[in-house]
Amino acid sequence: MNKQYTYAAIAGVLIVGSGLGAYAYLGGSANPIALVTGGEKVEIKPTDMVHGSPTAPVTIVEYASMTCPHCAAFQKDIIPKLNKDYVDTGKVKVIFREYPLDGAARMASAVARCLPGDQYFSFIDLLFKNQMNWIKDFDNNNQLTKEDILEGLSQMGRFAGLSREKVQSCAEDPKNLALVDANWMEGQTKYNVNSTPTFLINGTPHAGEIPYDELQKILDPLVKK
């Protein structure tokens, strides 16, 4: 029987099973750019993945986990509207920062880090839209393992032109993992992130999904400043 697993179970199986239990080593970038908007400081780092105009007056930093269903819902329901009304018009830029809640999300984030610019965001979108297609028990042994996740990511990687060998290399790349771990650690220690999604909108934190009408009420006054 092909057993379905909750996202909470991934942490126990994958992290313990593959030795990913602690995000112990940090990478990160030197010389962050301090952007002061609305009286709040937002640090934009050279390694940040930024979607939108660098000069957009409003900055949204999203901390998200690739295995988080609420993050996937935000990506599906809100991001297209946000892009159309605010990002594509130069009003808002979105910075996506990895905040993996488990080993599967950590691997997926590392694979995405092998892709530049728009390809990165397209792959993130693909993973969110297909969570149940790459996070599953492929060999039907009632266990969710690192090998299962690698298989799922390899299937997704084909759509981005990545071979299975490339996906595995990216998932295990120390530099990619260090960047992911650095964002996770910074989110916790600097911005008190403890759940996903969490947003920093011009430096002001907002935890959890934000309905689009509520997001507009937050953004419109900032855009008009």
TIBA-480553 format. One record per residue: residue number from 1; z, x, y of N, C-alpha, C, O in turn. Coordinates in Angstrom, 2 decimals, padded with zeros to 5 digits. Example, Ala and Ser with C-alpha at 12.3 -4.5 7.8 and 13.67 -1.06 7.14 Angstrom:
2
nr,nw,nu,nv,caw,cau,cav,cw,cu,cv,ow,ou,ov
1,007.80,013.19,-005.69,007.80,012.30,-004.50,007.80,013.20,-003.30,008.46,014.24,-003.32
2,007.08,012.85,-002.25,007.14,013.67,-001.06,007.87,012.90,000.03,008.04,013.41,001.14
***
This chain:
225
nr,nw,nu,nv,caw,cau,cav,cw,cu,cv,ow,ou,ov
1,000.00,000.85,-001.19,000.00,000.00,000.00,000.00,000.88,001.24,000.73,001.87,001.31
2,-000.82,000.53,002.22,-000.91,001.31,003.45,000.17,000.85,004.40,000.04,-000.17,005.08
3,001.23,001.61,004.45,002.40,001.21,005.24,002.17,001.49,006.71,001.69,002.57,007.06
4,002.50,000.55,007.57,002.41,000.75,009.01,003.75,001.28,009.53,004.81,000.85,009.07
5,003.69,002.19,010.45,004.91,002.82,010.95,005.11,002.48,012.41,004.16,002.35,013.18
6,006.37,002.34,012.78,006.70,002.18,014.18,006.62,003.53,014.86,006.74,004.56,014.21
7,006.43,003.51,016.19,006.35,004.76,016.93,007.67,005.51,016.87,007.69,006.74,016.94
8,008.78,004.79,016.76,010.07,005.47,016.69,010.16,006.31,015.43,010.80,007.36,015.45
9,009.55,005.87,014.35,009.62,006.61,013.09,008.86,007.92,013.16,009.17,008.86,012.41
10,007.89,008.00,014.03,007.08,009.21,014.13,007.96,010.40,014.47,007.77,011.49,013.93
11,008.91,010.20,015.35,009.74,011.30,015.78,010.50,011.90,014.61,010.53,013.12,014.45
12,011.12,011.05,013.79,011.91,011.54,012.69,011.08,012.26,011.65,011.49,013.30,011.14
13,009.91,011.72,011.32,009.08,012.30,010.27,008.34,013.52,010.75,008.38,014.58,010.12
14,007.65,013.37,011.88,006.79,014.46,012.33,007.56,015.63,012.90,007.27,016.78,012.57
15,008.52,015.35,013.75,009.21,016.46,014.40,009.99,017.27,013.39,009.94,018.50,013.42
16,010.72,016.61,012.49,011.47,017.35,011.49,010.52,018.01,010.51,010.72,019.16,010.12
17,009.50,017.27,010.11,008.60,017.77,009.06,007.76,018.94,009.49,007.37,019.75,008.65
18,007.46,019.05,010.76,006.55,020.11,011.18,007.21,021.13,012.09,006.52,021.96,012.69
19,008.51,021.07,012.19,009.19,022.10,012.96,009.02,021.95,014.45,009.13,022.94,015.18
20,008.77,020.75,014.93,008.56,020.54,016.36,009.80,019.94,017.00,009.70,019.29,018.04
21,010.95,020.14,016.39,012.14,019.41,016.81,012.59,019.68,018.21,013.11,018.77,018.85
22,012.41,020.88,018.72,012.90,021.18,020.07,011.75,021.70,020.91,010.97,022.54,020.46
23,011.66,021.19,022.12,010.68,021.73,023.04,011.31,022.96,023.68,011.71,022.94,024.84
24,011.39,024.03,022.90,012.26,025.14,023.26,011.62,026.12,024.23,012.31,026.72,025.05
25,010.30,026.29,024.14,009.69,027.28,025.00,008.92,026.60,026.11,008.34,025.53,025.93
26,008.91,027.23,027.24,008.29,026.63,028.42,007.15,027.49,028.90,007.23,028.72,028.93
27,006.10,026.82,029.27,005.04,027.49,030.01,005.21,027.08,031.44,006.32,027.09,031.98
28,004.10,026.70,032.07,004.23,026.22,033.43,003.43,027.06,034.35,002.85,028.07,033.94
29,003.39,026.66,035.57,002.52,027.32,036.51,003.32,027.87,037.67,004.35,027.33,038.07
30,002.82,028.95,038.18,003.46,029.53,039.35,002.88,028.93,040.62,001.82,028.32,040.61
31,003.60,029.12,041.68,003.13,028.74,043.02,002.70,027.29,043.13,001.56,027.01,043.51
32,003.59,026.33,042.79,003.23,024.92,042.98,002.99,024.62,044.46,003.58,025.24,045.34
33,002.12,023.67,044.70,001.82,023.24,046.06,002.77,022.12,046.43,002.82,021.11,045.72
34,003.51,022.25,047.47,004.44,021.20,047.89,003.70,020.23,048.81,003.26,020.60,049.89
35,003.58,019.00,048.36,002.92,017.97,049.15,003.99,017.01,049.65,004.66,016.36,048.85
36,004.15,016.92,050.95,005.17,016.05,051.51,004.50,014.79,052.04,003.67,014.85,052.96
37,004.86,013.66,051.45,004.29,012.38,051.88,005.39,011.35,051.90,006.19,011.26,050.96
38,005.45,010.58,052.94,006.44,009.52,053.02,007.86,010.04,052.98,008.77,009.34,052.54
39,008.05,011.28,053.43,009.38,011.85,053.43,009.82,012.39,052.09,010.94,012.89,051.97
40,008.97,012.31,051.06,009.32,012.78,049.73,008.39,013.94,049.35,007.23,013.98,049.74
41,008.94,014.86,048.58,008.14,016.00,048.13,007.57,015.76,046.73,008.30,015.39,045.81
42,006.28,015.97,046.60,005.62,015.90,045.30,004.97,017.26,045.06,004.15,017.71,045.86
43,005.34,017.89,043.98,004.77,019.20,043.68,003.51,019.04,042.84,003.54,018.49,041.74
44,002.40,019.53,043.37,001.15,019.52,042.64,000.88,020.94,042.17,000.69,021.85,042.97
45,000.87,021.11,040.85,000.76,022.43,040.26,-000.69,022.74,039.89,-001.48,021.82,039.67
46,-001.04,024.00,039.83,-002.41,024.37,039.44,-002.80,023.84,038.07,-003.99,023.64,037.81
47,-001.85,023.60,037.20,-002.16,023.11,035.85,-002.14,021.58,035.76,-002.40,021.03,034.69
48,-001.85,020.89,036.86,-001.84,019.44,036.83,-003.25,018.88,036.60,-004.23,019.43,037.10
49,-003.33,017.80,035.86,-004.58,017.08,035.67,-004.64,015.97,036.71,-003.87,015.01,036.64
50,-005.55,016.10,037.66,-005.60,015.20,038.82,-006.88,014.38,038.77,-007.98,014.93,038.62
51,-006.74,013.09,038.89,-007.88,012.17,038.95,-007.92,011.57,040.35,-006.98,010.90,040.77
52,-009.02,011.81,041.06,-009.16,011.29,042.41,-009.26,012.39,043.43,-009.21,013.58,043.09
53,-009.41,012.01,044.68,-009.58,012.98,045.77,-008.28,013.75,046.01,-007.21,013.14,046.11
54,-008.37,015.06,046.11,-007.17,015.86,046.40,-006.53,015.50,047.74,-005.34,015.74,047.95
55,-007.32,014.92,048.64,-006.81,014.59,049.97,-006.36,013.12,050.09,-006.02,012.67,051.18
56,-006.36,012.40,048.98,-005.89,011.01,049.02,-004.47,010.95,049.56,-003.64,011.77,049.17
57,-004.18,010.00,050.44,-002.86,009.96,051.09,-001.71,009.56,050.16,-000.55,009.83,050.47
58,-002.03,008.92,049.04,-000.98,008.48,048.12,-001.15,009.21,046.79,-002.26,009.32,046.26
59,-000.04,009.70,046.26,-000.04,010.41,044.99,000.81,009.66,043.98,001.99,009.39,044.22
60,000.20,009.33,042.84,000.94,008.74,041.73,001.01,009.77,040.62,-000.02,010.22,040.11
61,002.21,010.15,040.25,002.42,011.02,039.09,002.88,010.12,037.95,003.89,009.42,038.06
62,002.12,010.14,036.86,002.50,009.34,035.69,002.99,010.26,034.57,002.27,011.15,034.13
63,004.21,010.02,034.13,004.73,010.68,032.94,004.54,009.72,031.77,005.07,008.61,031.78
64,003.79,010.16,030.76,003.44,009.27,029.66,003.40,010.02,028.34,003.18,011.23,028.29
65,003.64,009.26,027.27,003.54,009.79,025.92,002.35,009.14,025.22,002.14,007.94,025.34
66,001.57,009.94,024.50,000.36,009.43,023.88,000.64,008.43,022.77,-000.27,007.71,022.34
67,001.88,008.35,022.29,002.24,007.39,021.26,003.00,006.19,021.82,003.49,005.36,021.06
68,003.09,006.10,023.12,003.85,005.02,023.77,002.96,003.78,023.94,001.95,003.85,024.64
69,003.32,002.64,023.32,002.49,001.43,023.46,002.50,000.87,024.87,001.51,000.28,025.30
70,003.59,001.05,025.61,003.62,000.57,027.00,002.69,001.40,027.88,002.07,000.87,028.79
71,002.60,002.70,027.59,001.65,003.55,028.32,000.22,003.13,028.02,-000.63,003.11,028.90
72,-000.03,002.80,026.75,-001.36,002.35,026.36,-001.72,001.05,027.06,-002.86,000.86,027.49
73,-000.76,000.16,027.18,-001.01,-001.12,027.86,-001.32,-000.89,029.33,-002.21,-001.53,029.89
74,-000.59,000.03,029.96,-000.86,000.35,031.38,-002.25,000.94,031.52,-002.98,000.62,032.46
75,-002.62,001.82,030.60,-003.94,002.43,030.64,-005.04,001.38,030.50,-006.07,001.47,031.17
76,-004.82,000.41,029.64,-005.83,-000.61,029.36,-005.91,-001.66,030.47,-007.00,-002.05,030.89
77,-004.76,-002.10,030.95,-004.74,-003.25,031.84,-004.72,-002.90,033.33,-005.25,-003.64,034.15
78,-004.11,-001.77,033.67,-003.89,-001.46,035.08,-004.80,-000.35,035.60,-005.31,-000.44,036.72
79,-004.99,000.68,034.82,-005.76,001.83,035.30,-007.17,001.46,035.77,-007.59,001.96,036.82
80,-007.92,000.62,035.06,-009.26,000.27,035.57,-009.23,-000.36,036.96,-010.08,-000.05,037.80
81,-008.27,-001.24,037.21,-008.14,-001.86,038.53,-007.70,-000.84,039.57,-008.20,-000.82,040.70
82,-006.76,000.00,039.18,-006.27,001.04,040.10,-007.40,001.98,040.48,-007.54,002.35,041.65
83,-008.21,002.37,039.51,-009.34,003.25,039.81,-010.33,002.60,040.76,-010.78,003.22,041.72
84,-010.66,001.36,040.49,-011.66,000.65,041.30,-011.19,000.45,042.74,-011.95,000.68,043.68
85,-009.94,000.02,042.91,-009.47,-000.37,044.24,-008.89,000.79,045.05,-008.92,000.75,046.28
86,-008.36,001.80,044.37,-007.63,002.83,045.11,-008.12,004.26,044.86,-008.26,005.03,045.81
87,-008.38,004.62,043.61,-008.76,006.00,043.30,-010.19,006.27,043.73,-010.46,007.25,044.43
88,-011.11,005.41,043.32,-012.53,005.62,043.65,-012.81,005.48,045.14,-013.84,005.94,045.62
89,-011.91,004.85,045.87,-012.08,004.68,047.32,-011.36,005.76,048.12,-011.33,005.72,049.35
90,-010.76,006.72,047.42,-010.14,007.85,048.10,-008.75,007.59,048.65,-008.22,008.39,049.42
91,-008.14,006.47,048.26,-006.82,006.13,048.79,-005.68,006.73,047.95,-004.61,007.04,048.48
92,-005.92,006.88,046.66,-004.87,007.30,045.73,-005.43,008.36,044.78,-006.58,008.29,044.36
93,-004.61,009.33,044.46,-004.92,010.25,043.37,-003.84,010.09,042.31,-002.67,009.85,042.63
94,-004.23,010.23,041.06,-003.31,010.06,039.95,-003.17,011.38,039.21,-004.17,011.99,038.81
95,-001.95,011.83,039.03,-001.66,013.04,038.26,-001.02,012.62,036.95,000.02,011.96,036.93
96,-001.66,012.99,035.86,-001.15,012.63,034.54,-000.35,013.81,033.98,-000.89,014.91,033.82
97,000.92,013.57,033.69,001.76,014.61,033.10,002.29,014.16,031.75,002.80,013.04,031.59
98,002.16,015.03,030.79,002.57,014.72,029.44,004.10,014.65,029.33,004.82,015.50,029.85
99,004.57,013.62,028.63,005.99,013.50,028.33,006.09,013.01,026.89,006.44,011.85,026.64
100,005.79,013.90,025.93,005.73,013.47,024.53,007.09,013.04,024.00,008.09,013.75,024.16
101,007.11,011.88,023.36,008.33,011.36,022.77,008.50,011.77,021.32,009.53,011.50,020.71
102,007.49,012.42,020.75,007.54,012.81,019.35,006.48,013.88,019.08,005.69,014.23,019.95
103,006.48,014.38,017.87,005.55,015.44,017.50,004.09,015.02,017.55,003.23,015.82,017.89
104,003.82,013.76,017.23,002.44,013.29,017.27,001.89,013.32,018.69,000.76,013.76,018.92
105,002.69,012.85,019.63,002.27,012.85,021.04,002.10,014.28,021.55,001.21,014.56,022.35
106,002.96,015.16,021.10,002.88,016.57,021.51,001.57,017.19,021.03,000.89,017.89,021.78
107,001.22,016.94,019.78,-000.06,017.44,019.24,-001.25,016.87,020.00,-002.16,017.60,020.38
108,-001.23,015.56,020.23,-002.34,014.90,020.92,-002.51,015.45,022.33,-003.63,015.66,022.79
109,-001.39,015.67,023.01,-001.45,016.21,024.37,-002.02,017.61,024.38,-002.78,017.97,025.28
110,-001.67,018.40,023.38,-002.20,019.77,023.29,-003.70,019.76,023.05,-004.43,020.59,023.61
111,-004.18,018.82,022.23,-005.62,018.72,021.99,-006.34,018.34,023.29,-007.37,018.92,023.63
112,-005.79,017.37,024.01,-006.41,016.94,025.26,-006.52,018.08,026.26,-007.45,018.13,027.06
113,-005.56,018.99,026.22,-005.54,020.13,027.15,-006.72,021.08,026.96,-006.96,021.94,027.81
114,-007.45,020.94,025.86,-008.65,021.75,025.65,-009.86,021.21,026.41,-010.91,021.86,026.45
115,-009.71,020.04,026.99,-010.83,019.40,027.68,-010.60,019.44,029.19,-009.48,019.21,029.65
116,-011.65,019.72,029.97,-011.50,019.83,031.42,-011.76,018.50,032.14,-012.50,017.65,031.66
117,-011.13,018.37,033.30,-011.48,017.31,034.25,-011.67,015.93,033.68,-010.79,015.39,033.01
118,-012.85,015.36,033.94,-013.14,014.00,033.51,-013.11,013.86,032.00,-012.76,012.80,031.48
119,-013.49,014.92,031.27,-013.44,014.86,029.81,-012.01,014.69,029.32,-011.76,014.00,028.34
120,-011.07,015.34,030.01,-009.65,015.19,029.67,-009.23,013.73,029.82,-008.64,013.16,028.90
121,-009.54,013.13,030.96,-009.11,011.76,031.20,-009.83,010.78,030.27,-009.25,009.77,029.87
122,-011.06,011.06,029.92,-011.78,010.21,028.97,-011.13,010.26,027.59,-011.04,009.25,026.90
123,-010.68,011.45,027.20,-010.04,011.60,025.89,-008.68,010.93,025.87,-008.31,010.29,024.88
124,-007.94,011.07,026.96,-006.65,010.37,027.07,-006.86,008.86,026.93,-006.11,008.18,026.23
125,-007.87,008.36,027.61,-008.19,006.94,027.55,-008.54,006.53,026.12,-008.11,005.48,025.65
126,-009.32,007.36,025.44,-009.72,007.09,024.06,-008.50,007.02,023.14,-008.40,006.12,022.30
127,-007.59,007.95,023.29,-006.40,007.98,022.44,-005.51,006.76,022.68,-004.98,006.18,021.74
128,-005.33,006.39,023.94,-004.51,005.22,024.24,-005.15,003.95,023.66,-004.44,003.10,023.09
129,-006.45,003.81,023.79,-007.12,002.60,023.32,-007.17,002.52,021.79,-007.38,001.44,021.24
130,-006.97,003.65,021.12,-007.10,003.68,019.66,-005.83,004.19,018.98,-005.91,004.84,017.94
131,-004.67,003.90,019.56,-003.43,004.42,018.99,-003.29,004.11,017.50,-002.94,005.00,016.72
132,-003.54,002.89,017.11,-003.33,002.53,015.71,-004.40,003.09,014.79,-004.28,003.00,013.57
133,-005.45,003.66,015.36,-006.50,004.26,014.54,-006.26,005.74,014.25,-006.82,006.27,013.29
134,-005.44,006.40,015.06,-005.18,007.82,014.78,-003.73,008.08,014.41,-003.41,009.17,013.91
135,-002.85,007.11,014.63,-001.45,007.27,014.22,-001.24,006.39,012.99,-000.79,005.25,013.10
136,-001.58,006.92,011.82,-001.41,006.12,010.61,-001.39,007.02,009.37,-001.71,008.21,009.43
137,-001.00,006.42,008.27,-000.86,007.10,006.99,-002.22,007.16,006.29,-002.57,006.27,005.52
138,-002.98,008.22,006.57,-004.34,008.29,006.06,-004.40,008.47,004.55,-005.33,007.97,003.92
139,-003.44,009.16,003.95,-003.49,009.40,002.50,-002.67,008.40,001.70,-002.50,008.55,000.49
140,-002.16,007.36,002.37,-001.47,006.26,001.69,-000.31,006.71,000.81,-000.11,006.19,-000.29
141,000.46,007.68,001.30,001.61,008.15,000.52,002.94,007.67,001.11,004.01,008.15,000.76
142,002.83,006.70,002.04,004.00,006.12,002.68,004.81,007.12,003.49,006.01,006.95,003.70
143,004.13,008.16,003.94,004.75,009.13,004.83,003.77,009.46,005.95,002.57,009.61,005.72
144,004.29,009.57,007.14,003.46,009.97,008.27,003.74,011.44,008.55,004.83,011.81,008.97
145,002.75,012.27,008.31,002.93,013.71,008.38,002.06,014.33,009.47,001.22,013.66,010.07
146,002.28,015.60,009.69,001.45,016.34,010.62,-000.02,016.29,010.20,-000.91,016.22,011.05
147,-000.26,016.34,008.90,-001.63,016.30,008.40,-002.30,014.96,008.70,-003.49,014.91,009.00
148,-001.52,013.87,008.62,-002.07,012.55,008.98,-002.49,012.53,010.45,-003.57,012.05,010.79
149,-001.62,013.05,011.31,-001.93,013.04,012.74,-003.13,013.94,013.03,-003.97,013.60,013.86
150,-003.20,015.07,012.35,-004.34,015.97,012.54,-005.64,015.28,012.13,-006.67,015.44,012.78
151,-005.58,014.53,011.04,-006.77,013.79,010.60,-007.16,012.76,011.66,-008.34,012.64,012.01
152,-006.20,012.02,012.16,-006.50,011.02,013.18,-007.06,011.63,014.44,-008.02,011.12,015.02
153,-006.47,012.73,014.88,-006.95,013.40,016.08,-008.34,014.00,015.86,-009.16,014.04,016.78
154,-008.60,014.45,014.64,-009.93,015.00,014.34,-010.99,013.91,014.42,-012.10,014.14,014.90
155,-010.64,012.71,013.95,-011.58,011.59,014.05,-011.84,011.22,015.51,-012.98,010.96,015.89
156,-010.79,011.21,016.30,-010.96,010.93,017.73,-011.71,012.06,018.43,-012.51,011.83,019.33
157,-011.44,013.28,017.99,-012.06,014.44,018.62,-013.57,014.46,018.51,-014.25,015.02,019.37
158,-014.09,013.86,017.46,-015.54,013.82,017.30,-016.22,013.15,018.49,-017.33,013.54,018.88
159,-015.56,012.15,019.06,-016.13,011.45,020.21,-016.16,012.33,021.45,-016.91,012.06,022.40
160,-015.35,013.38,021.45,-015.33,014.32,022.57,-016.07,015.61,022.25,-016.02,016.57,023.02
161,-016.77,015.62,021.12,-017.54,016.80,020.75,-016.70,017.92,020.16,-017.12,019.07,020.16
162,-015.51,017.60,019.66,-014.62,018.61,019.09,-014.68,018.56,017.56,-014.55,017.49,016.96
163,-014.88,019.71,016.95,-014.86,019.79,015.50,-013.42,019.70,015.00,-012.48,019.83,015.78
164,-013.26,019.47,013.70,-011.92,019.43,013.13,-011.21,020.76,013.35,-010.02,020.79,013.66
165,-011.95,021.85,013.18,-011.36,023.17,013.37,-010.89,023.36,014.81,-009.83,023.93,015.06
166,-011.69,022.86,015.76,-011.31,022.98,017.17,-010.09,022.12,017.48,-009.20,022.55,018.22
167,-010.04,020.93,016.92,-008.89,020.06,017.14,-007.61,020.71,016.62,-006.59,020.71,017.30
168,-007.67,021.28,015.43,-006.49,021.93,014.88,-006.07,023.13,015.72,-004.89,023.35,015.98
169,-007.07,023.89,016.16,-006.77,025.05,017.01,-006.11,024.63,018.31,-005.16,025.27,018.76
170,-006.61,023.57,018.91,-006.03,023.08,020.18,-004.64,022.52,019.97,-003.75,022.73,020.79
171,-004.44,021.79,018.87,-003.14,021.18,018.59,-002.06,022.22,018.38,-000.88,021.95,018.59
172,-002.46,023.41,017.95,-001.50,024.48,017.66,-001.53,025.60,018.69,-000.83,026.60,018.54
173,-002.34,025.43,019.73,-002.48,026.49,020.72,-001.17,026.69,021.51,-000.69,025.75,022.14
174,-000.61,027.88,021.48,000.68,028.11,022.16,000.63,027.83,023.65,001.59,027.31,024.22
175,-000.48,028.16,024.30,-000.59,027.92,025.74,-000.63,026.43,026.04,000.03,025.96,026.97
176,-001.40,025.68,025.26,-001.46,024.23,025.47,-000.10,023.59,025.24,000.35,022.75,026.02
177,000.55,023.99,024.16,001.87,023.42,023.85,002.90,023.80,024.91,003.78,023.00,025.24
178,002.78,025.01,025.44,003.70,025.43,026.50,003.54,024.58,027.75,004.53,024.24,028.40
179,002.30,024.24,028.11,002.05,023.38,029.27,002.66,021.99,029.04,003.29,021.43,029.93
180,002.45,021.46,027.86,002.99,020.15,027.52,004.51,020.17,027.57,005.14,019.28,028.14
181,005.09,021.21,026.96,006.55,021.31,026.94,007.13,021.49,028.34,008.20,020.96,028.65
182,006.41,022.22,029.18,006.88,022.43,030.55,006.92,021.12,031.32,007.88,020.87,032.06
183,005.91,020.28,031.15,005.91,018.99,031.83,007.03,018.10,031.31,007.68,017.40,032.08
184,007.26,018.14,030.01,008.35,017.37,029.41,009.70,017.81,029.98,010.52,016.98,030.38
185,009.91,019.11,030.01,011.18,019.64,030.49,011.38,019.36,031.98,012.47,018.97,032.40
186,010.32,019.56,032.76,010.42,019.31,034.20,010.69,017.84,034.48,011.49,017.50,035.35
187,010.03,016.97,033.72,010.27,015.54,033.91,011.73,015.19,033.71,012.30,014.41,034.47
188,012.32,015.76,032.67,013.73,015.48,032.38,014.66,016.07,033.43,015.52,015.38,033.97
189,014.48,017.36,033.70,015.48,018.07,034.50,015.31,017.89,036.00,016.29,017.89,036.74
190,014.07,017.72,036.45,013.83,017.63,037.89,013.72,016.19,038.38,014.17,015.87,039.48
191,013.10,015.32,037.55,012.84,013.96,038.01,013.60,012.90,037.21,013.40,011.70,037.42
192,014.47,013.35,036.30,015.30,012.43,035.52,014.50,011.41,034.73,014.92,010.26,034.57
193,013.35,011.83,034.24,012.54,010.96,033.39,013.20,010.85,032.03,013.53,011.87,031.42
194,013.40,009.64,031.54,013.97,009.47,030.21,013.28,008.37,029.42,013.75,007.99,028.34
195,012.17,007.86,029.94,011.40,006.86,029.22,009.97,006.90,029.74,009.70,007.46,030.81
196,009.07,006.29,028.98,007.67,006.25,029.41,007.17,004.81,029.39,007.59,004.00,028.56
197,006.26,004.49,030.31,005.82,005.37,031.40,006.84,005.41,032.54,007.57,004.44,032.78
198,006.87,006.53,033.22,007.62,006.66,034.46,006.66,007.17,035.53,005.87,008.07,035.27
199,006.74,006.59,036.72,005.83,006.95,037.80,006.61,007.50,039.00,007.71,007.04,039.31
200,006.03,008.48,039.65,006.50,008.95,040.95,005.42,008.59,041.95,004.33,009.16,041.92
201,005.70,007.65,042.82,004.71,007.21,043.80,005.11,007.77,045.15,006.07,007.29,045.77
202,004.38,008.78,045.60,004.77,009.55,046.78,006.23,010.00,046.68,006.98,009.99,047.66
203,006.61,010.38,045.48,007.93,010.94,045.24,008.99,009.95,044.84,010.07,010.35,044.40
204,008.72,008.65,044.97,009.71,007.62,044.63,009.52,007.21,043.17,008.43,006.81,042.78
205,010.58,007.29,042.36,010.45,006.97,040.93,010.39,005.48,040.65,011.07,004.68,041.30
206,009.57,005.12,039.67,009.48,003.76,039.17,009.37,003.85,037.66,008.40,004.40,037.15
207,010.34,003.34,036.94,010.35,003.42,035.48,009.78,002.15,034.87,010.08,001.04,035.33
208,008.97,002.32,033.84,008.42,001.18,033.12,007.09,000.72,033.67,006.63,001.17,034.72
209,006.47,-000.19,032.92,005.19,-000.74,033.34,005.34,-001.48,034.68,006.36,-002.12,034.95
210,004.32,-001.37,035.50,004.32,-002.06,036.79,003.15,-003.05,036.81,002.00,-002.62,036.72
211,003.40,-004.33,036.91,002.29,-005.30,037.03,001.42,-004.94,038.23,001.90,-004.40,039.22
212,000.14,-005.25,038.14,-000.78,-004.79,039.17,-000.46,-005.36,040.55,-000.58,-004.66,041.55
213,-000.05,-006.62,040.60,000.27,-007.18,041.90,001.48,-006.49,042.53,001.55,-006.31,043.74
214,002.43,-006.09,041.68,003.59,-005.35,042.19,003.18,-003.95,042.62,003.68,-003.43,043.63
215,002.29,-003.33,041.87,001.81,-002.00,042.23,001.09,-002.04,043.58,001.24,-001.13,044.39
216,000.31,-003.08,043.81,-000.38,-003.22,045.09,000.61,-003.33,046.26,000.37,-002.79,047.33
217,001.71,-004.04,046.03,002.72,-004.18,047.08,003.36,-002.84,047.42,003.78,-002.62,048.56
218,003.43,-001.94,046.43,003.96,-000.61,046.67,002.94,000.27,047.37,003.29,001.01,048.30
219,001.69,000.20,046.93,000.66,001.11,047.42,000.14,000.77,048.81,-000.08,001.66,049.63
220,-000.07,-000.51,049.08,-000.74,-000.90,050.33,-000.01,-000.38,051.58,-000.68,000.13,052.48
221,001.30,-000.49,051.69,001.96,000.04,052.89,001.82,001.56,053.00,001.74,002.09,054.11
222,001.78,002.27,051.86,001.64,003.71,051.88,000.23,004.13,052.31,000.06,005.10,053.04
223,-000.74,003.38,051.85,-002.14,003.67,052.21,-002.37,003.48,053.71,-003.15,004.21,054.32
224,-001.69,002.50,054.29,-001.90,002.17,055.71,-001.16,003.08,056.67,-001.39,003.03,057.87
225,-000.26,003.91,056.15,000.52,004.80,057.04,-000.37,005.82,057.72,000.11,006.64,058.50
***
